[in-house]
Each structure stands twice: as C-alpha cells, then as structure tokens.
Amino acid sequence: MPRDASELARRLARDAEAVCRHYLSKGRRQGRYWTVGDVRNTPGRSMFVRLSGPEFGPGAAGHWTDAASAEHGDLLDVIRESCGLVEFRDVAEEARRFLSLPRAEPPYEPRSPVPTGSPEAARRLWAMSKPIAGTLAEAYLHARGIEDLKGCEALRFHPRCWYRGGDDDPRDQSRDAWPALISAVTALDGTITGVHRTWLDPASACKAPVSTPRRAMGLLLGNAVRFGCAVDVMIAGEGLETILSLRRAMPSVPAAAALSANHLAALELPAGLRRLYLARDDDPAGHRAVETLADRAHAAGVEALVLSPQLDDFNEDLRKLGAEVLKNGLCVQLAPDDRPRVRSTWLPPPRSVEKLKPPTTWRPTCSTTSSSPTPPTSIGRRRSWSSGSDTSLISRRPARDD
C-alpha cells in the first residue's frame, strides 16, 4: 500500500473519473474533464479536473483548477476539501480506503483520444451520424423551403450531438446535447476534412435555443460542403441553406457551400473548371468574398458570374417569394447556354395569349419546352428583377372572354 503523498496522488489519478464521481458527485463529465462548482462539491462549472494525461508534470491527470477562485491542486486536495478533513493522516487513510474499493470492469476498451476539433474528430462524428431521410434534420430543411434532398449525401443527422455552452448560454442550461444536422466538409478528392453542425430543437424543428446553433470543426480552409462533382460549371456560396435553395432551382449543377465569407474567398477551385457562379449574400462581407474569389477565378482563366438574390439571401427568396420567382430571377442572370439547367415547371397554356397584358418590366420564365413565354405564377406585388420597382405579377389563369 502506498504511504507517501505523491504515490497516493498518482494512484488516484489513474482512476480520476471514479474519484470525481465519488467525491464530486454534483458535477459531470465534459469531454476530457470533470466540471463542478468548486472543490467542496458545489454545483456549477467553474472547476475542472483533468481525467487523462501524464502521471506528473503540466497537464497531469487528476490536476484541477478553479477558474473562479484560482485554486488548484490534485485529487488528495479534492478528498480533503470535499470530506472536510484537516489532518493529512486522515486524508491519506480516506484515499487508501477508496483505493481498496472493488472496480467494475469497463464494458469496452475506449478508443485513443484525438484532439478536439481535429479532422479525425470530425470524421468520427460523421461516422456516428445517420442518413437524413425521415429525421428531424429533414423536417428542419423542409420548413426552410428545401424539400428535394436528392443528391445530398453530404448531409446526415445525429440525435444527440455534444454542445459546449459559451459565455452567452445560461449557466443552468439543462442539456448539453441536442439533435443536429451534420454536413461533411470535403476536399476536392472527397476526403472528409471537417463537419458543420446545426443544432436543432426537437420541439419545434427549428434551430436549438443556444447562443451559437451553428459551428464547424476540422480543416475548413479551401474546402467546402460539396453537392455533386464539378466538371466545367459549378456554383459556390457561403451558407449551406443558400446553396441548397439554389439546388432547388438548378439540381443538376454541382455546388459548394464554403460556410463563411472568409472561407468562400479561399475556396479551392477544381481543375478544368470553365465557369463559376458566385452566390452573393447581400452584406459587405459577402460582397468582399465574392470579389476576391472572382479575381482568383479570372486569374485561373475561369469565367466568374455573380448571382444576386432579391432579398438578403437565396433562402429568403425561396421562402418569401416562392420557387418560381427564384427560378425566374436566376434565369436572367445565367449564361444563355446554362439556362436549360434551370428546373422547369409545367403550366397550362392560356386560352387567349393575346389578351394577357403583362407589365413592361416582366421577363419570361426560362422554359426550354415551349416556344411562347410562360407568365409567372405568383400573384401579388413583387419587386421587378430588372428595374427594382414594384410591379404586379399577372396570374396564370386564362384570360376571360368579356
């Protein structure tokens, strides 16, 4: 049986989690740490105990620090303070008693830890996720107007994804895991380098009520959430929902979501690319990112064309203006040889085309199956795509023979 303090502390550190569960029972495990209010077992999160690490030196297992009081020590100090002991012989006796308790064998051999936020950690999270069909993540996207998810193998769902609260989250938050939409960030060769997480509220199928419901991890620079394999034409944009909204209108065009303005500016372009469409968000950061990537594309001999939303972003266009208005607005911004890629919707032809009197600012829809232009189907007042003025869009109902 060990007799000196250092040997007792090392023996306790080998089973640090069991020590914390016994003497700091009002805390809980968070990753590689045990968090609790203080060394006297008060509920909270200001004190953290390392559960793994070397036997001695900086970062050793069993060492703890209280961020609120700046106190620190080892597991012998935890036993002393949590039990209210004064004399060292009493502390040592309690430690020896604890070390003699029988231990249950672990049910499995844990995998070796990987650095938090690393590409390997991202790949492990992706492997633990499941296909999106029939899940809360699919319901969330449907509520955002994104209904067709064919070809979206880069999206998965995790029912309980760990969420580390920030300073803006309530201290008494009752849960540290939420359902999440998981998006794979890949390099040009398809290697998963990171993931993007969107935490969801199971009660509403909206984003979870936390301070930062969207976070990315892994190696993001130059990479993106990719849909399809780009050959000669592709779409690039910032947000995941922006790209998915554009795919609602152009599902056959490969697309990439860089997840932020800075990462969009640094996106790596595939070899052989001929034309790049840049989905611009209506904010200063989005404008700068598009300009930077357009300059890089031009320098590489790639034609760069900017796609601008009518509102703040293309998902807002889809939700508030509708799919047909989104398609019509995209059609006039595409190169002529790419317009047939826009998904067309069949509309019954009017009985008296000559009686339809569209406004002068109206543009025909991009249809490749009809020789005559098809009027928009939206009813109400919308801003014109060409002039920016308000104009009444005509109905698709046939003209009356008055």
C-alpha positions as CSV (number, residue, x, y, z in Angstrom):
1,M,0.0,0.0,0.0
2,P,1.4,3.4,-0.9
3,R,2.5,5.6,2.0
4,D,3.7,8.9,0.7
5,A,1.5,11.7,-0.7
6,S,2.9,11.6,-4.3
7,E,2.4,7.9,-4.7
8,L,-1.2,8.2,-3.3
9,A,-1.9,11.1,-5.7
10,R,-0.6,9.1,-8.7
11,R,-2.7,6.0,-7.7
12,L,-5.8,8.2,-7.5
13,A,-5.1,9.9,-10.9
14,R,-5.1,6.5,-12.6
15,D,-8.8,6.3,-11.8
16,A,-9.6,10.1,-11.8
17,E,-13.1,9.8,-13.1
18,A,-14.1,7.3,-10.4
19,V,-12.6,9.7,-7.8
20,C,-14.6,12.6,-9.2
21,R,-17.9,10.6,-9.4
22,H,-17.4,9.6,-5.7
23,Y,-16.2,12.9,-4.2
24,L,-17.5,15.5,-6.7
25,S,-20.9,13.8,-7.4
26,K,-22.6,17.1,-8.2
27,G,-20.5,17.6,-11.3
28,R,-20.4,15.9,-14.6
29,R,-18.0,14.8,-17.3
30,Q,-17.4,17.1,-20.2
31,G,-15.0,15.7,-22.8
32,R,-11.7,15.0,-21.1
33,Y,-12.6,17.0,-17.9
34,W,-14.9,16.7,-14.9
35,T,-16.6,20.0,-14.2
36,V,-18.2,21.1,-10.9
37,G,-18.7,24.3,-9.0
38,D,-15.7,24.0,-6.6
39,V,-13.6,21.5,-4.7
40,R,-16.2,21.3,-2.0
41,N,-18.7,19.6,-4.4
42,T,-20.9,22.7,-5.1
43,P,-23.0,22.5,-8.3
44,G,-21.6,24.6,-11.1
45,R,-18.9,24.6,-13.9
46,S,-16.1,26.8,-12.7
47,M,-13.8,24.0,-11.5
48,F,-12.4,21.4,-13.9
49,V,-10.4,18.2,-13.2
50,R,-8.3,16.6,-15.9
51,L,-9.4,13.0,-16.4
52,S,-6.5,11.9,-18.6
53,G,-2.8,12.8,-19.2
54,P,0.7,12.0,-17.9
55,E,1.3,10.9,-14.4
56,F,3.1,14.1,-13.4
57,G,4.0,17.5,-14.7
58,P,1.9,20.0,-16.6
59,G,-1.4,18.6,-17.8
60,A,-1.2,15.5,-15.5
61,A,-4.3,13.5,-14.9
62,G,-6.0,14.4,-11.6
63,H,-4.9,18.0,-11.5
64,W,-7.7,20.5,-11.1
65,T,-8.1,24.3,-11.4
66,D,-11.0,26.5,-10.1
67,A,-11.3,29.4,-12.6
68,A,-13.4,31.4,-10.2
69,S,-11.1,31.3,-7.2
70,A,-7.8,30.5,-8.9
71,E,-7.4,27.5,-6.5
72,H,-5.6,24.4,-7.9
73,G,-4.4,21.0,-6.6
74,D,-4.6,17.3,-7.0
75,L,-7.0,14.6,-6.0
76,L,-5.8,14.4,-2.4
77,D,-6.9,18.0,-2.1
78,V,-10.3,17.0,-3.5
79,I,-10.7,14.3,-0.8
80,R,-9.5,16.7,1.9
81,E,-11.9,19.6,1.0
82,S,-14.9,17.5,0.0
83,C,-14.8,15.4,3.1
84,G,-13.9,18.3,5.4
85,L,-10.7,16.7,6.7
86,V,-7.9,18.6,8.4
87,E,-5.0,16.2,9.2
88,F,-3.1,14.6,6.4
89,R,-3.2,11.2,8.0
90,D,-7.0,11.3,7.8
91,V,-6.8,12.3,4.1
92,A,-4.3,9.5,3.4
93,E,-6.5,7.0,5.3
94,E,-9.5,8.0,3.2
95,A,-7.5,7.7,0.0
96,R,-6.3,4.3,1.0
97,R,-9.9,3.2,1.7
98,F,-11.1,4.5,-1.6
99,L,-8.3,2.7,-3.5
100,S,-9.2,-0.6,-1.9
101,L,-12.8,-0.4,-3.2
102,P,-13.6,-3.0,-6.0
103,R,-13.7,-1.6,-9.5
104,A,-16.2,-2.7,-12.2
105,E,-14.5,-3.8,-15.4
106,P,-15.1,-1.3,-18.2
107,P,-17.6,-2.8,-20.8
108,Y,-15.3,-1.9,-23.7
109,E,-11.8,-0.7,-24.4
110,P,-12.1,3.1,-25.2
111,R,-10.6,4.4,-28.4
112,S,-7.5,6.5,-28.1
113,P,-8.5,10.2,-27.8
114,V,-8.0,12.6,-30.7
115,P,-7.5,16.4,-30.5
116,T,-10.8,18.3,-30.1
117,G,-11.9,19.9,-33.3
118,S,-9.4,18.0,-35.4
119,P,-10.2,16.4,-38.8
120,E,-10.1,13.0,-37.2
121,A,-12.6,14.1,-34.6
122,A,-14.8,15.4,-37.4
123,R,-14.6,12.0,-39.2
124,R,-15.6,10.2,-36.1
125,L,-18.7,12.4,-35.6
126,W,-19.6,11.8,-39.3
127,A,-19.3,8.1,-38.9
128,M,-21.6,8.2,-35.8
129,S,-24.3,10.1,-37.8
130,K,-27.0,8.5,-39.9
131,P,-28.8,9.3,-43.2
132,I,-31.0,12.3,-43.1
133,A,-34.2,10.7,-44.5
134,G,-37.1,10.7,-42.0
135,T,-35.2,12.7,-39.3
136,L,-35.6,16.0,-37.6
137,A,-32.9,17.4,-39.8
138,E,-35.1,16.7,-42.9
139,A,-38.1,18.3,-41.2
140,Y,-35.9,21.4,-40.5
141,L,-34.9,21.7,-44.1
142,H,-38.4,21.2,-45.3
143,A,-39.5,24.1,-43.1
144,R,-36.9,26.2,-44.8
145,G,-38.4,25.5,-48.2
146,I,-35.7,22.9,-49.1
147,E,-37.8,19.9,-50.0
148,D,-35.9,18.0,-52.6
149,L,-32.8,16.4,-51.0
150,K,-31.8,14.1,-53.8
151,G,-28.1,14.1,-54.3
152,C,-27.4,15.4,-50.7
153,E,-25.3,12.6,-49.4
154,A,-23.1,15.2,-47.7
155,L,-25.9,15.7,-45.1
156,R,-26.5,13.5,-42.1
157,F,-28.3,13.6,-38.7
158,H,-27.1,13.0,-35.2
159,P,-29.7,12.5,-32.5
160,R,-27.5,13.7,-29.6
161,C,-24.6,15.9,-30.7
162,W,-22.5,17.4,-27.9
163,Y,-22.8,21.1,-27.5
164,R,-20.3,23.1,-25.4
165,G,-22.0,26.1,-24.0
166,G,-20.4,29.5,-24.3
167,D,-20.5,32.6,-22.0
168,D,-23.8,33.7,-23.5
169,D,-25.5,30.4,-22.7
170,P,-27.4,30.2,-19.3
171,R,-25.3,28.5,-16.6
172,D,-28.2,26.4,-15.5
173,Q,-28.9,25.0,-19.0
174,S,-30.5,21.6,-18.5
175,R,-28.9,19.8,-21.5
176,D,-25.5,19.6,-23.2
177,A,-26.5,17.6,-26.2
178,W,-29.0,18.4,-29.0
179,P,-30.1,16.8,-32.2
180,A,-28.0,18.2,-35.1
181,L,-27.8,18.4,-38.9
182,I,-24.3,17.2,-39.7
183,S,-22.7,18.4,-43.0
184,A,-19.5,16.9,-44.3
185,V,-16.7,19.3,-45.4
186,T,-14.6,17.7,-48.0
187,A,-11.5,18.4,-50.1
188,L,-11.6,18.2,-53.9
189,D,-10.7,14.5,-53.8
190,G,-13.6,13.7,-51.5
191,T,-11.6,13.3,-48.3
192,I,-13.6,14.5,-45.2
193,T,-11.7,17.2,-43.5
194,G,-14.3,18.6,-41.2
195,V,-18.0,18.8,-40.4
196,H,-20.6,21.6,-39.9
197,R,-23.2,21.2,-37.1
198,T,-26.6,22.9,-36.9
199,W,-28.2,22.1,-33.6
200,L,-31.9,21.6,-33.7
201,D,-34.8,22.0,-31.2
202,P,-36.8,18.7,-31.2
203,A,-39.9,20.6,-30.0
204,S,-40.1,23.0,-33.0
205,A,-37.9,21.6,-35.8
206,C,-36.1,25.0,-35.7
207,K,-32.6,25.8,-34.6
208,A,-31.8,25.0,-31.0
209,P,-32.2,27.8,-28.4
210,V,-28.5,28.2,-27.8
211,S,-26.1,31.1,-28.4
212,T,-24.3,29.6,-31.4
213,P,-26.6,26.9,-33.0
214,R,-24.1,26.6,-35.9
215,R,-20.5,25.6,-35.6
216,A,-17.8,24.0,-37.8
217,M,-14.9,21.8,-36.8
218,G,-11.9,20.4,-38.7
219,L,-9.8,21.7,-41.6
220,L,-12.1,24.2,-43.5
221,L,-9.7,26.4,-45.4
222,G,-10.1,25.7,-49.2
223,N,-12.7,23.0,-48.6
224,A,-16.5,23.0,-48.6
225,V,-19.7,21.1,-48.2
226,R,-20.0,19.8,-51.8
227,F,-23.0,18.6,-53.8
228,G,-22.1,16.8,-57.0
229,C,-18.7,16.6,-58.7
230,A,-17.8,19.8,-60.6
231,V,-16.5,19.3,-64.2
232,D,-16.9,22.5,-66.1
233,V,-19.6,24.6,-64.3
234,M,-20.3,25.0,-60.6
235,I,-22.0,27.2,-58.0
236,A,-20.2,28.5,-54.9
237,G,-21.6,30.3,-51.9
238,E,-21.3,30.9,-48.2
239,G,-24.2,29.3,-46.4
240,L,-25.5,25.8,-46.6
241,E,-29.1,26.8,-46.9
242,T,-28.2,29.3,-49.6
243,I,-26.7,26.5,-51.8
244,L,-29.5,24.1,-51.0
245,S,-32.0,26.8,-52.1
246,L,-30.2,27.3,-55.4
247,R,-30.2,23.5,-55.9
248,R,-34.0,23.7,-55.7
249,A,-33.9,25.6,-59.0
250,M,-30.7,24.0,-60.5
251,P,-30.3,20.5,-59.1
252,S,-28.1,19.3,-62.0
253,V,-25.4,22.0,-61.3
254,P,-22.6,21.0,-58.8
255,A,-22.4,23.3,-55.9
256,A,-20.2,24.0,-52.9
257,A,-21.0,25.8,-49.6
258,A,-17.9,27.3,-48.0
259,L,-19.7,28.1,-44.7
260,S,-18.4,31.6,-44.2
261,A,-17.3,34.6,-46.2
262,N,-13.6,34.2,-45.4
263,H,-13.7,30.5,-46.5
264,L,-15.6,31.4,-49.6
265,A,-12.8,33.8,-50.7
266,A,-10.2,30.9,-50.1
267,L,-12.2,28.2,-51.8
268,E,-10.1,25.8,-53.9
269,L,-11.4,25.5,-57.4
270,P,-11.3,22.2,-59.3
271,A,-9.1,21.7,-62.4
272,G,-10.8,22.1,-65.7
273,L,-13.5,24.5,-64.4
274,R,-14.8,26.7,-67.2
275,R,-17.5,28.8,-65.5
276,L,-18.1,29.7,-61.8
277,Y,-21.3,31.1,-60.4
278,L,-20.9,33.0,-57.2
279,A,-24.0,33.2,-54.9
280,R,-23.6,36.6,-53.2
281,D,-25.2,37.3,-49.8
282,D,-26.4,40.9,-49.5
283,D,-23.9,42.1,-46.9
284,P,-20.4,43.8,-47.0
285,A,-18.6,40.6,-46.1
286,G,-20.4,38.6,-48.7
287,H,-19.5,41.2,-51.4
288,R,-15.8,41.2,-50.5
289,A,-15.7,37.4,-50.5
290,V,-17.3,37.2,-54.0
291,E,-14.9,39.9,-55.4
292,T,-11.9,38.1,-54.0
293,L,-12.9,34.7,-55.4
294,A,-13.9,36.2,-58.7
295,D,-10.4,37.7,-59.0
296,R,-8.8,34.4,-58.3
297,A,-11.1,32.7,-60.8
298,H,-10.3,35.2,-63.5
299,A,-6.6,34.7,-62.9
300,A,-7.0,31.0,-63.4
301,G,-8.9,31.5,-66.7
302,V,-12.3,30.7,-65.2
303,E,-15.3,32.8,-66.1
304,A,-16.9,34.2,-62.9
305,L,-20.6,35.3,-62.9
306,V,-22.3,36.7,-59.8
307,L,-25.8,35.6,-58.8
308,S,-27.6,38.2,-56.6
309,P,-30.7,37.5,-54.5
310,Q,-33.7,39.8,-54.5
311,L,-33.8,39.9,-50.7
312,D,-30.9,39.2,-48.2
313,D,-30.1,35.7,-49.4
314,F,-31.5,33.0,-51.7
315,N,-33.1,31.0,-49.0
316,E,-35.1,34.1,-48.0
317,D,-36.1,34.5,-51.7
318,L,-37.2,30.8,-51.7
319,R,-39.2,31.1,-48.5
320,K,-40.8,34.6,-49.0
321,L,-41.1,34.9,-52.8
322,G,-41.5,31.2,-53.8
323,A,-39.7,28.8,-56.0
324,E,-41.0,30.2,-59.3
325,V,-39.8,33.7,-58.6
326,L,-36.5,32.3,-57.5
327,K,-36.1,30.4,-60.8
328,N,-37.2,33.4,-62.9
329,G,-34.7,35.6,-61.1
330,L,-31.9,33.1,-61.6
331,C,-32.7,32.6,-65.2
332,V,-31.9,36.1,-66.3
333,Q,-28.6,36.0,-64.5
334,L,-27.3,32.8,-66.1
335,A,-25.2,32.5,-69.2
336,P,-27.5,31.5,-72.2
337,D,-26.1,28.0,-72.5
338,D,-26.8,27.3,-68.8
339,R,-30.4,28.4,-68.8
340,P,-31.7,25.0,-69.8
341,R,-30.3,23.7,-66.5
342,V,-33.0,25.5,-64.5
343,R,-35.7,23.1,-63.4
344,S,-38.9,24.0,-65.3
345,T,-42.4,23.6,-64.0
346,W,-45.2,22.8,-66.5
347,L,-48.0,25.3,-66.6
348,P,-51.2,25.0,-68.7
349,P,-51.2,27.4,-71.7
350,P,-53.7,30.3,-71.6
351,R,-56.6,30.1,-74.0
352,S,-56.1,33.7,-75.3
353,V,-52.5,34.7,-75.2
354,E,-53.2,38.0,-76.9
355,K,-55.4,39.1,-74.1
356,L,-52.7,38.8,-71.5
357,K,-51.1,42.2,-70.9
358,P,-48.1,41.8,-68.7
359,P,-46.3,44.8,-67.3
360,T,-43.5,46.2,-69.4
361,T,-40.9,45.1,-66.9
362,W,-42.0,41.5,-66.9
363,R,-39.5,38.9,-68.1
364,P,-40.5,35.5,-69.5
365,T,-39.7,32.4,-67.5
366,C,-36.8,30.2,-68.6
367,S,-38.5,27.4,-70.4
368,T,-37.0,25.1,-72.9
369,T,-40.1,23.1,-73.8
370,S,-42.4,25.9,-75.1
371,S,-41.9,28.3,-78.0
372,S,-44.0,31.0,-76.2
373,P,-43.1,32.7,-72.9
374,T,-44.9,31.5,-69.8
375,P,-46.0,34.2,-67.4
376,P,-45.1,34.0,-63.7
377,T,-47.5,32.1,-61.5
378,S,-47.1,34.4,-58.4
379,I,-50.0,36.8,-57.6
380,G,-49.4,40.0,-55.7
381,R,-46.9,42.8,-55.8
382,R,-43.2,41.9,-56.2
383,R,-40.1,43.9,-56.9
384,S,-39.1,43.7,-60.5
385,W,-35.9,41.7,-61.2
386,S,-34.8,44.1,-64.0
387,S,-35.7,47.6,-62.6
388,G,-36.1,47.0,-58.9
389,S,-39.6,48.7,-58.9
390,D,-42.8,47.3,-57.6
391,T,-44.9,45.6,-60.3
392,S,-48.0,43.5,-60.3
393,L,-47.3,39.9,-61.5
394,I,-50.1,38.5,-63.6
395,S,-52.0,35.3,-62.7
396,R,-51.5,32.1,-64.7
397,R,-55.3,31.8,-65.0
398,P,-56.6,32.2,-68.6
399,A,-58.0,35.4,-69.8
400,R,-61.7,35.9,-69.6
401,D,-63.7,36.4,-72.8
402,D,-65.7,39.5,-71.7
